[in-house]
């Protein structure tokens, strides 16, 4: 599997490249945002690891450019900023995951493996609920309009569709969508629920996410 790595710190870039190659990945490494953007537009990748703070073009702008070009490759952002607002900015731009520096190498490798594995294992057939359809190949969510979901948004909505007859609580979603990621909390679930609500509104869907003390559930308003 092929990874695009963009990290401007040469020592860290070298260490990450060696570690990823040791895991069996083919790695194209670059040191600035302009090179990352050019490589990402020209070549196909199974996953992209982007540092946010890079010369020429920052990682957020590179990511936005990829998504505007309908490049749906999963992206892991590396950031020295741990503030919630900075994480939200990256996720809003279309990131699938993020990792705050300093990080343990085994955690980065685990996230890259998970990111690329999920992309490979998704069922490419469309899922339908109410007036929405969800494409497992492109992560496109469609009703009147359409929008691309991040990997985590896709997984969350997929889980809600597959369990549409019942409420799902935070514990269930953390175990099945976040796979008990130690950094994920009930607040994380709530944040992604809000992302999905916003995207359902943006495509003019009649599907809503209702929540009460029992958790979250999809509802179709005919």
C-alpha positions as CSV (number, residue, x, y, z in Angstrom):
1,X,0.0,0.0,0.0
2,X,1.2,3.5,-0.9
3,X,1.5,6.4,1.6
4,X,2.1,10.1,1.0
5,X,4.0,11.6,3.9
6,X,4.4,15.3,4.2
7,X,6.6,16.5,7.2
8,X,9.0,19.4,7.0
9,X,11.2,18.4,9.9
10,X,13.9,16.3,8.1
11,X,14.8,14.1,11.1
12,X,11.2,13.3,11.8
13,X,10.4,12.8,8.2
14,X,13.2,10.3,7.9
15,X,12.2,8.4,11.0
16,X,8.5,8.2,9.9
17,X,9.5,7.0,6.4
18,X,11.7,4.2,7.8
19,X,9.0,3.1,10.3
20,X,6.3,3.1,7.6
21,X,8.5,1.2,5.2
22,X,9.3,-1.3,7.9
23,X,5.5,-1.9,8.2
24,X,5.4,-2.7,4.5
25,X,4.2,0.6,3.1
26,X,5.6,2.2,0.0
27,X,6.3,5.8,1.1
28,X,6.5,9.0,-1.0
29,X,8.0,11.6,1.4
30,X,8.1,15.3,0.9
31,X,9.0,18.3,3.0
32,X,6.6,21.1,2.1
33,X,3.0,21.7,1.3
34,X,3.5,22.5,-2.4
35,X,5.3,19.3,-3.0
36,X,2.6,17.4,-1.1
37,X,-0.2,18.9,-3.1
38,X,1.5,18.2,-6.4
39,X,2.2,14.6,-5.5
40,X,-1.3,14.1,-4.2
41,X,-2.9,15.4,-7.3
42,X,-0.7,13.4,-9.7
43,X,-0.5,10.0,-7.9
44,X,-2.9,7.7,-6.2
45,X,-2.4,6.8,-2.5
46,X,-4.0,4.5,0.0
47,X,-3.4,7.0,2.8
48,X,-1.9,10.5,3.4
49,X,-0.1,11.7,6.5
50,X,0.1,15.6,6.6
51,X,1.8,17.9,9.0
52,X,-0.2,21.0,9.5
53,X,2.7,23.5,9.9
54,X,4.6,23.3,6.6
55,X,6.4,25.8,4.4
56,X,4.8,27.2,1.2
57,X,1.4,25.7,1.8
58,X,0.1,24.6,5.2
59,X,-1.4,21.2,5.7
60,X,-5.0,22.5,6.1
61,X,-4.9,24.2,2.7
62,X,-3.4,21.1,1.1
63,X,-6.2,19.0,2.6
64,X,-8.8,21.4,1.4
65,X,-7.4,21.3,-2.1
66,X,-7.5,17.5,-2.1
67,X,-11.1,17.5,-1.1
68,X,-12.1,20.2,-3.6
69,X,-10.6,18.0,-6.3
70,X,-12.7,15.0,-5.0
71,X,-9.7,13.1,-3.7
72,X,-11.2,11.0,-1.0
73,X,-8.0,9.3,0.2
74,X,-8.0,9.1,4.0
75,X,-5.8,11.8,5.7
76,X,-4.1,11.7,9.1
77,X,-3.1,15.2,10.3
78,X,-0.1,15.7,12.5
79,X,-0.3,18.8,14.6
80,X,1.7,20.4,17.4
81,X,-1.5,22.1,18.5
82,X,-3.8,20.3,20.9
83,X,-6.5,22.9,21.3
84,X,-10.0,21.6,20.4
85,X,-10.5,24.5,17.9
86,X,-7.5,23.4,15.9
87,X,-8.7,19.8,15.8
88,X,-12.1,21.0,14.7
89,X,-10.5,23.1,12.0
90,X,-8.7,20.0,10.6
91,X,-11.8,17.8,10.8
92,X,-13.9,20.4,9.1
93,X,-11.4,20.6,6.3
94,X,-11.9,16.9,5.7
95,X,-9.3,15.1,7.8
96,X,-10.1,11.6,8.8
97,X,-8.0,11.5,11.9
98,X,-5.4,13.6,13.8
99,X,-2.4,13.0,16.0
100,X,-0.9,15.6,18.4
101,X,2.9,15.9,18.7
102,X,4.7,14.4,20.4
103,X,3.3,11.0,19.7
104,X,4.4,7.4,20.2
105,X,5.5,5.8,16.9
106,X,3.4,2.7,17.5
107,X,0.3,4.9,17.8
108,X,1.0,6.6,14.5
109,X,1.5,3.2,12.8
110,X,-1.6,1.8,14.4
111,X,-3.7,4.8,13.1
112,X,-2.2,4.5,9.6
113,X,-2.9,0.8,9.5
114,X,-6.5,1.4,10.6
115,X,-7.0,4.2,8.2
116,X,-5.8,2.2,5.2
117,X,-7.5,-1.1,6.3
118,X,-10.9,0.6,6.6
119,X,-10.6,2.1,3.1
120,X,-9.8,-1.4,1.7
121,X,-12.5,-3.2,3.7
122,X,-15.5,-1.0,3.0
123,X,-18.4,-2.5,1.1
124,X,-18.6,-0.4,-2.1
125,X,-22.3,-0.9,-2.5
126,X,-24.6,2.0,-1.6
127,X,-26.5,2.0,1.7
128,X,-29.9,3.7,1.7
129,X,-32.0,5.1,4.6
130,X,-35.0,7.4,3.9
131,X,-33.9,9.8,1.2
132,X,-30.2,9.5,1.7
133,X,-27.7,7.1,0.0
134,X,-24.2,6.5,1.3
135,X,-21.5,5.3,-1.1
136,X,-18.8,3.1,0.5
137,X,-16.3,3.7,-2.2
138,X,-16.3,7.5,-2.5
139,X,-17.8,8.3,1.0
140,X,-20.4,10.4,-0.8
141,X,-23.6,11.2,1.1
142,X,-26.4,12.1,-1.3
143,X,-30.0,13.4,-1.1
144,X,-31.1,16.5,-3.0
145,X,-27.4,17.6,-2.9
146,X,-24.3,15.6,-2.1
147,X,-21.3,15.9,0.1
148,X,-18.2,13.8,0.9
149,X,-17.8,12.4,4.5
150,X,-14.6,11.8,6.4
151,X,-13.8,8.2,7.2
152,X,-15.0,8.6,10.8
153,X,-18.2,10.4,9.7
154,X,-18.8,7.5,7.3
155,X,-18.3,4.9,10.0
156,X,-20.6,6.7,12.4
157,X,-23.4,7.1,9.8
158,X,-23.0,3.6,8.6
159,X,-23.4,2.3,12.2
160,X,-26.5,4.4,12.7
161,X,-28.0,3.1,9.4
162,X,-27.3,-0.5,10.2
163,X,-28.9,-0.1,13.7
164,X,-31.6,2.3,12.6
165,X,-34.3,0.6,14.7
166,X,-32.6,1.3,18.1
167,X,-30.9,4.0,20.0
168,X,-27.1,3.7,20.3
169,X,-25.4,5.1,23.4
170,X,-21.9,6.6,23.7
171,X,-20.4,3.4,25.0
172,X,-21.6,1.4,22.0
173,X,-20.4,4.0,19.5
174,X,-17.0,4.4,21.2
175,X,-16.5,0.6,21.1
176,X,-17.7,0.1,17.5
177,X,-16.7,3.3,15.7
178,X,-13.7,4.5,17.7
179,X,-12.7,1.0,18.7
180,X,-12.1,2.2,22.2
181,X,-9.5,4.8,21.1
182,X,-8.2,6.2,24.5
183,X,-8.5,9.8,23.2
184,X,-12.1,9.4,22.2
185,X,-14.8,10.4,24.7
186,X,-18.5,11.1,24.8
187,X,-17.7,14.6,23.8
188,X,-16.0,13.2,20.6
189,X,-19.2,11.3,19.8
190,X,-21.2,14.4,20.3
191,X,-18.9,16.5,18.1
192,X,-19.2,14.0,15.2
193,X,-23.0,13.8,15.6
194,X,-23.1,17.5,15.1
195,X,-20.9,17.2,12.0
196,X,-23.4,14.6,10.6
197,X,-26.4,16.8,11.4
198,X,-24.8,19.7,9.6
199,X,-24.0,17.6,6.5
200,X,-27.5,16.2,6.5
201,X,-28.8,19.7,6.5
202,X,-26.4,20.7,3.7
203,X,-27.8,18.1,1.3
204,X,-31.4,19.0,2.1
205,X,-32.2,15.6,3.5
206,X,-35.3,14.8,5.5
207,X,-33.3,12.4,7.7
208,X,-32.5,13.6,11.2
209,X,-30.5,12.3,14.1
210,X,-32.5,12.3,17.3
211,X,-31.0,11.9,20.7
212,X,-32.2,11.3,24.2
213,X,-30.9,9.7,27.4
214,X,-30.8,6.4,25.5
215,X,-28.4,7.6,22.8
216,X,-28.7,8.4,19.1
217,X,-31.0,7.2,16.4
218,X,-31.8,8.1,12.8
219,X,-35.3,9.3,12.0
220,X,-36.8,9.9,8.5
221,X,-39.4,12.7,8.3
222,X,-41.4,11.8,5.3
